[in-house]
């Protein structure tokens, strides 16, 4: 004799995809790190690549939020803007500094 199952087999509902918030968070963390590097002696040289990484992560995070894949679009945009506000003046300052040193 075979035993018959008392209940039908359980079928779970598909789980919704998780948000992809990593890029927006990384943008804000990198932008703040870039800001902190500008306050350290010699940190100007590291602030520019870290700021560029913040800009790239901010663009990726903002696009994901626009498509509905991420829920932290505001954080991504803040990281993008803060990374830009820090990277551009730092780059201009270093270019001015190197130009002045080459003329001396």
CORGIBEL-V84787 format. One line per field, one symbol per residue. psi: psi as a letter, one per 20 degrees, with the letter a starting at -180 (. if undefined). A space follows every 10 residues. Layout:
psi: ???
//
This chain:
psi: pqppphqqqp oqqqqqqqqm jgggghgggh ghhgghhhip piihhhhghh hghhgghggg hhhghhijiq jlhggghghg ghhghggghg ggghggghgh hhi.
//
